[in-house]
Amino acid sequence: MPQVEKLKIFLASPSDVAIERRHVEKVREEINRTVAADKGIVLDVVSSANAFPSYGKDGQAILNEQIGNMQEYDLFIGIMWNRIGTPTPRAKSGTVEEFGRAVRALMRKGKPQVWFYFREAPVYLTTKEDLRQREETLKFKAKFRQGKGLFWEYKTPANFRDQLREHLTLWLNQHPNAASQSGTAAKKQTRKKPDVKTKSESSPVGSERKKITSATKTSQTPRKTPASKSSTSRSTGTVKNSGDWVMLNDKFFQTKSSATQPDQSIIIQLSPKNMEQVAELKSLHPGEFHNKKQITYADQHDAGIMEVSSVLSESLAGKTSFNITLKPIQRSQDSSFIFQTNFNNYSADEIAKLRVRLILLGEALPKDIERFFPITQITGSDNHTVEVKKEIFPELWAKLQTQPRLFLPKAWLWAVYYLKLNQLVEDVLELELGPIKNKVMPVRFRGKRRVYPNQEPYIIEVLGNCILSA
């Protein structure tokens, strides 16, 4: 059976970050299904919530005994907002005492790693105790800043969830696979034992018998042909662009060339692979009375609703080729207004990042954002709509029913189309999909938001896994 390595995480926090604590558990479950499972690792989270009743010492001392040695943990995660917590005989609070134990273990034994997160969000404090708790939290944070650590700030529990997922994914990617560790250990333990000859083997007769037996086994036992990698591999490669693929009217074609003209029109040359593709391309013809047809389009880093100007075809030696001319449609001036709006504690850029994570990873939007922002956006002069109710990749995976190596470049175009048409990013700086393994697709994305006057562009970064099974 494959070896599974358990990595223990200790979670410390006061009572005012209960939502974040629940997010830690949800992220742990998600990571265990995806990144950790691929590496033969399982994450286990321990906190004061796992304690059981006892008597004879102060509460934190009892918790410390039940928690055990901090050096047994691989990672310590601390979270604070406005409360420092309940004082103990040894520290400002239980969270502070647990943090101190983790730091001392790290200094002595090299583990656990220590991560600390602070929520920075406005809150209305009224009582003296609330103000005291806030003051102690700020003092602790200031000491942390003066020490040898780096903490992370966030604005909402959803931001914390996203940051933690990215940090845990990066942390695990740096951790060796459990299987490779066990294999290395096995190699070290397996030593070639010195030959100890028996009396029969040391004699000429015994030696001759051994030769005959060996020769017989060699002649009777056929050599096994090594299995090819393609027959045993369960993963596919990675794509960082769409190659020679283009999307027209939600269908995918391989192009011979694509050229943008001075008037921003695009001329695409294609050679359809079968009669079904021939029919699809013919159907794009504008028709009579110059009734221009509008279609979806994506090619490399460009995407939009395009108007079909002309469809020209010719046949040579039984093969048909097409020259298709497309013109971009001017977008409505107010179509992106709602996606440049701040809401509650979320900035427009933060909302955009949440929507990007919905599209690429399938992460649900916070309820208040989901209620306030429409699912459907008008993007063309003919009221063409783009609907994003959930992640886009599982639907495409089920629709194409194709090999992963053919799926990835199409998924790349599909993603650029949804990101651009929803006006979430102006430029796609990086999009890496794959390799797909067990219907799980890693996603790495960087995109630049529209540049605001006198402001630096906002860069959206996403790292995670999309589960392709619907």
N, C-alpha and C positions, 0 to 999 in steps of 0.2 A: 504494500500500500504506500502511496506517496506520503512523504513526511509533511506535516503541517506545523509551522512555527507560530507560537503565540507571542504577540507583542502586547505588553501591559501598559495602559495609559491611566494616569491618575488625574482626576478632574477636581479642581478646587475653585469654589466661588461662594460669595454671599447669596442671600436669598432674593435679591432684586434682579437677578439675571436668570430666572427660571426658564424663560423661553430659549435662551442660548443653551442651557443645559439639555433641553429636549432636542435642540438641533444637533448637539454633539452625538447623541444616541442615534439620531436619524442618519447623520453622515457616516457614523461608524457602520451601521447596517448596510448602507449603500456601498461604502468602500470594501466591505467584506464580500459583497456580491461581485465586485468588479476587479479593481486593481489588486487588492490583497489576494483574492482567489487565484488570479493568474500567477502570483508569485509564491503560492503555497503558504500564505500567511493569514492569520486571523487576529483581528484587533479586539482587545478586551478592555473595557472602561470600568474603572473602580472609583467610587467617590464616597462621601460620608453617607449618601443615601443607601449604601450597601451595609451599613452598620447594624448591629443588633443590640438589644438592651444589656446593660451590665451595671455593676455598682462597686464602689470602693475608692475610686479616684475621680478627679474632675473629668467632665465630659470629653474634652479634647484629648486628654491622656488616654482615656479608654479608646477613643477613635484611633489614636496613633498606634496602639497595640494591635487593633484589628486591621489597620491598614498594612502594618508590617514595615519592613525596611524599605525606604524609598529607593535604594539602589537596585531593588528587584524590579522596578518599573523602567520602561524604556523611554517614556515621555510623560512630562508633567504639563498639564494645560491649566492655566489660571485665567479667570475672567472677573472683571470688576466694572461697576458703573458708578453708582453714587453711595454705596454702602461698603464699609470696610469689614463689617461683620461683628460678631460677639467676642468681647475680649476673653483671653485665657490667662492663666497665671504666668505664662511665659511670653506672650506676644500680644499685639494689638487686637488680633482676632484669630479664629481658627484657620482661615485662609492664609493669613500672613505666616502663621506657625508652620503650616504645611508647605508653603513656599520656601521658608527657611530650611526645613528638613530636606527638601529636594535640592536646594542649592548646595548644602553641605555634602550630600551624597554625590552630586556632580563633581565637586572639587576633589573628593577623596577617591571615588571609584569610576568617574568618567560617565556616569549615567544617574538619573535620566536626563534627557534633553529637557530644557525648560522653555516653554512658550507662555507668553502672557498677552492677554487681549484686554483693551479698555474701550468701553462704549463711550463715545463722545456725542451725546445728544441732549438737547435742552430739556429741562424738567423743572417743575414748579415745586420748590421745597418750602414748607411752612413752619415746621416745628424745630425747636432747638436741637433735638436729637438728630433729625434729618440733616440739619446744617453741620452738626458735629461729624456725622458719618461722612458727609461729602468732604469736609476739611481733612479728615484722616486719610481718605482715599487719595486726595491730591498730594498729601505729604508722602504717602507710600509710592505714588507714581513718580514724584520728584526724586526720591531715593533710588528708584529703579533706573531712572534716566542717568543718574550720576554714577551708577555701578557699571558692571561689565555685561549688560544685557541690552537686547533690542526688543521692545514691545511693539504691538500692532494695534492701531486704532480703527474703529469702525463706527458707523452712524446708526445702523438698525440691526436687529437680530438677523434679518435676511442677509445683510452684508457680512456679518460674522459667519453665517453658514457657508456662504460662497468662499470666503477667505480660508476658512478651516478646511473645506474640501480641497482647495488648490494646494494648501500647505501639506496636508496629509498625503495627497497624491505625489507631490514632489519628494516628500520624505520617503515614501515607500519605493519610489522609482530609484532612489539611491541605495536602497537596502537590497542585499543579495537575495536571490531566490532560495527558499528553503531546500528545494530539490538539489540545486547546485551546491549548497553548503554540505548536504548529506553526502553527495557524490564525492566532494573533495575530502571529507573526513574518511569516507570509506577507502579512498585511494591511499591515504596516509596510513590507515590501519592495516591495509592489505600488503603484506610484505612477502617476497618470495622466500619460502622456507628452504633451508639448505637440504639437499638431497641426502637422505639417510639410507644407505644401501643395506638391504637385507643380505643374508648369507647367499640366498639363491641368486640375487642380482649381482653380487660380487664375483660369483663363479662364472666361468666361461659358458656353462650350460644355461645358467639363469639369464645371463646377458643375451644369449642367442634367442632364448624363448621370448624375451621382452621385445626384441627386434621383430620377430615373426608376428607376435600379437599386435604390435603397433602397425605393421604393414597391412595386416588383415583388416584392422579397423579403418585404416585410411582408404583401402580399396572398396570397402563395403558401404562406407558412410559418404553420401554425396555432399559436396560443398554447397552451402546455402548462398544464393545470390543476394547481395545486399539490396534491401528495399530502397527504392528511389525516394528522394526527399519529397517529391510531389505527391506521392501516394500516402505519406504519413503525416505531412504537415497539415495543421488545422488552422493556420493563420495566413493572411495575405499581406501584400506590401503596403506601402504608404504613398499617398498622393499629395502633392503640394500645389498642383494646378490641374486644369481640366484637359491638358493635352490638346488633341485635335478635335475634341468634342464641342458641339454647340447645341443649345436648346432653342427650339422653335415651336411655339404653340404647345408647350409642355411635352414635346417629343424630342428625342435625342438623336443627333446625326453626327457623323464624322465628316469634317470639312477638308477640302483640298487647299483652300486659301480663304482669307478674310481680310478685307481692306476698308479702312475708313476714309471717306472722301472729304474735301475741303468744306462742304456744306453739312458735315457730320452724318451724312448717309453712309450706310454700310453695304458693301457688296460681298456676298458669300458665294463661293463655288463649292458645290457638293456633288458627290457621286453616290447615289443611293445603293444600298447593299442588296435590296430585294424589291419585289413589286409592291409590297405593302408601303415601303418608304417612298416609292415613286408616287403612289396614290396620295400619301400624306403631303408631299411637296406640291403636287398639282393642285391640291385643295387650297393652297395658300394664295392662289391667283386672285388678284383684286376683283375680277368679275366685270360685268357690264357697267356702263355709265360712270366709270371711274369710282366705283363704290369701294373705297379703300378699306382693306381688312386690317384690324388691329390684333396683334399676337404678342405672347410673352416671348422674351428673348434673354439669353445669357450666353456670354462668350468670354472666357478668361475672367477679367475683373470688371467687366461691364454687364449691366443688366437693365432691363426696362420694358415698358410697353412700346412696341414699335408698330409703325404703319407699313404695310407691304406695298411698295411702289410698283414693282414688276416681278414676274416670275418667268424666266426664259429657260427653255430646255432644248437640248439637241441630242441626237442619237448617233453613235459612231460604233460600227462593228458590233452592234447589238447591245451596246452599253449606253445608258442615258445619264447625262449630266445636267445640272441646274445652276443657273446664275440668278440669285435672289437679291433684290435691292430693298433695303429697309430704311425708313426714316424715323428718327426719334419723335415722340409726341411730347409737346410742351406740357410740363406738369403744372397742375393748379397752384396758384400762389399761396393759398391757405391750406393746402392739403397736409402740410407737415406741422401746422401750428400746434396741434395738441401734443405732438411728440417733442416740442421744445418747451414744455410747461413744467414748472416745479409743482410738487403735490405733497402735502403733509411734510414729512421730514426727508422726502426724496427729492434730489435734484433731477433735472431733465436727463442729465448724463447717467445718473444712477438708474433711472427708470429704463433708459435705453439698454443698459447692461443687463438688467433683469430680463428684458425682452429677448436679448441676444441669447441668454442662457436658456430661455424657454425654447427658442427656435433650434439651437444646436444640441442642447442636452436634455430637453424635455422637463426642466425644472418648473414647477408651478409658480405662477406669480403670487405675491402676497394678495390677500383677499381685497384689501382696500384699493390696490392698484388695479386688480382685475375688474372691480366694479366700476372704477372711474374711467378707465380707458377702454375704448371700443375694441372688439376683437377684429372687426373688419375695417380696412382703410381704403378710401377712394384714391386711386393712383393714376387714372387716365382720364382723358377728356370724354371717353365713352362710359365713365363710371365703372371701369374695370376694377375688380376688387381682389385683394389678397387676404385670405383668412388664415390666421394663426391661432388655433385653439389649443394645440399641443405641439410636441416636437415633430419636425417634418420628416426625419429620416425613416422611422419605422413604416410610415405610409408608403414612401417610395420603395423601400426594401420589399414590402409585400406586393406592390404594384409591378415591379420589374421582374421579379422571380428569375434573377440572373445570377451569374457567378460574381463573387465579391470583387474580383479584379476589374470587371466591367461595371460594377455598381459604383465604385469609389469616384471615378471622374464625373459621373453623372450626379452623384450626391454633392460633389464639389460645386457644380453649376447650380444645382437646386438651392444650396445654402446661400450662394452669392446673390441669387435672384431674390430670395426672401429678405435678406439683410438690406439689400439696396432698395427694393420696392417699398419696404416699411420705413425707409429713410433713417435707419438706425446707425449706419455708418456711411461716410462719404467715400472712403478708400479702404479696401481690404489690403492690409499690410502683410498678413500671413494667415493662411488657412491650411492646416495639415490634418488629414483624415486617415485613420488606420494605424496599424494593421488590425483587421477584423479577426477576432477570435471568439468562438462560442457566442456569436451574435452580439458581441460587445465591440463598439468602435470608439477608440480614443479620438478626442477632438482637441486641437490646439488652434487658437484664433487670436489675432490682433487686428484691430480696425480703428481707423481714425474718424472721430465724429466731426461734423461740420464746424469749421473755424468761426468762432464768434468775434465780433470787433474787439480789439485790444485784449484778447485772451489767447492763451496757448490752446492748441487742439487737445481734445480729450481722447485718450487712448483706451479703448476697451480691450481687456485681455481675458480670455476664457481658457481654462484647461480642465478637462474632465472626460467622462465616458458617456456615450449614448448607447442605450440598450435597444437593439434593432427589432427584437421580437415585439410584436404589437400587443 
